[in-house]
Amino acid sequence: MDLMKDWNTYKETEEAQRVIELFEEGSLNDILHTFVKEGAAEFPLFEHTIKNVFEYSLIPYDVPIKDLFLYLIDSGLKGYLVASDFVFDIFLAEEYDFLLERMIPTSIGFFGLDREEDNNCYVPYLFYHNFSKLKKIAALSKVEMPPVPTKEQERERVLYYLDFCNVWNTFRKNNNLSMAELCTFLYNFAPQYI
């Protein structure tokens, strides 16, 4: 069983090309709808997060995108309603529970920002509620995942997202994958393979 050989065969299929295109050009909500079950209790919250948090937020463009996630968890994020000239808090500095509840759509939003700037540092984290599947994929891919922080370590749990991105970006670079190919590998190919 040669995972990467099978991946190289798979990525030439129509199915793989559709998913790669989704991660390259699809809307963030399309990614959410494709890979997160709509019946999930959190689904309306996830849709709301992508639509409202990332459409109305005041992203500080003077912060390099690779540093943006850490900057926002330490500084908070403001939103702005143009029609009423109203600035509001989307989340406050160190509001870890907000981010933990919304890690899936937040990661998709960061992936979307990153995709626009073509920096390839943020990977959607769609395994938040299914870590056992991620562990199987990591083992099969010979990727060593960092230890998961305890529930009491809220900040570290939020920062685990950056560890996840670093590990899978190393895998991506080592295997000459584009970001869209990595996402397709993680969320479409590998789950079928395990």
N, C-alpha and C positions, 0 to 999 in steps of 0.2 A: 504494500500500500504506500504509494508516494503521493502525499497530499498536494505538493506544489505542481507535480506533473498533471494530476487530475484537475487542479485549478486551471492550469494553462489550457487544458482541453475544454473545460467548462466555460472559461471566459470568452470563447469564440462562439458560444451558442447564442441564439436569439434571446433567450431568457436573460442570460447574463448581460447582453448588450443593452437590453431594456432597463435593467437595474442600474448598470453603470451610468446610463444616460439620466436616470432619475436622480442619482447622487451628483451628477455634474450640472444638471440644468433644471431639475424638478423643484417645485415649491417646497418650502419646509413643511407645510401641512400635508403635501403629498407623501413626503417621507414618513411623517407621523402616521398617516392613514395606512400606509403600506406595511409598516413594521410593528405597529402597536395595535392591539385588539381594541376595536371601537367600543366593545361592551365593557371594557375595564372601567371600574368605578372612577378612576382618575382621568379618564379620557377627556371629559369636558374641561377640566382644569388644564390639561396639557394643551388642548386647542387654544384656550384663552391665553395661556402663557406665550405661545408662539405668536398669536395674533397681536395681543396687546402689549406684552412686555417688549418684544423686539420691534414692533412698529412704532411705538410711542416713546421709546426710551431715548435718553440723551446720552448716547455712547460717546465717551471722551476720545475723540480721534487723535488727540495728541499723545495717547498712551499706545505704545507698540502693541499690535494685536496679540503677539505671543505672551505679553504681560497682562492683557486685559482681564482675564478671568480672576487672577489673583488681586489685581487692582480693585475690581468690583466687589469681591467678597470683603475686602478690607475697607472700602469707601462707601459701599452702597450704590444704588442706581436710581437716578431720577427719571421721571417721565415728563412729557410736555404735550399738552393739548393745544394745538395751534388755534382752533376756532375760538377758544375762550382765553387764550394766553395764560394758561394755568400750568404751573410746575408742581409736581407731586412726587412723593417717594414711592418707587416701585418696591424696593426693599432697602432696609437700612444696613449700615456696616455691621458685619458679623451676624447677620440674621440667617444663621445656618439652617434653621428649620424650614424657612421659606425655600432655600435652594435644595435641600434634601428632598422635600416633597415634589419638587419640580425639576429634578436632575435630568430626566429624559428630555423634556422640551427645552430646557436650558442648554443642554449639550447640542441639540439640533440647531438651536438659535446661534450658538457660537460657531458651529460648523458652517452655517450660512454666512455669518460675517466673515469667517476665515476664507470661505470659498470665493467671496467677492474680492478679497485682497490677495488670494492665491498664495497664502503662506503655509498651508498644509500643516497646521499644528493641532487643531481641534477635531476630534473624532466623535461622531454621535455615540452616546453611551446608552444603548437601548437594552442592555442586560441588567439594568438597575434592580429589577425585581426577579431576575433569574440568573443569579450569580453562578449556580451550579452548571448551567449551560456554558457560560463564559469560561469556567474552569476547564471543562471538557475540551472546548475549542482551543484554549491556550495549551493544554497538555498535548493535544494532537498536533498543534503548530510548533511545539517545542518553545513556547513562550513562557517565561517565568513571571507570573503575576505577583506584585508586591502583596504582603499580608494586608488583610482588610482591617481597618481600625475598629475598635469596639463602639457600641452605640453611644457610650458616654463621650467619646472623642468626636464631637460634632464637627469641629473645624477640620480635623484630619479626614473625616468621612467626606466632606466637601472637596478637600484637596486631593482625595483619592482619584477624582476625575482626571486631574493633571497627570497622576501616575499612570492611569489607564492610557491616556493619550501618548505619553512618552514611550511606554512599552510597545504599543501597537504602531507608533510611528517608526520605531526602530525596526520592527518586523517589516513594515512597509518598505523602508529604504533598503533593508537587506535583501528583499525579494523583488526590487524594482517595480513596485506597484504604485500607481497613481492613488490619490486619496479616494477617488470614486471606486477604484478597483479594491482597495482595502475594505471600504464599507460594504461592497458587494460580497467580498470574501467573508467578512464577519457575519453579515446579516442574511445572506441568501445562500451562499455556497456551503459554508462550514456547518450551519445547523442541519442541512440535509445529509451532510457527510458523517456526522456523529451518530 
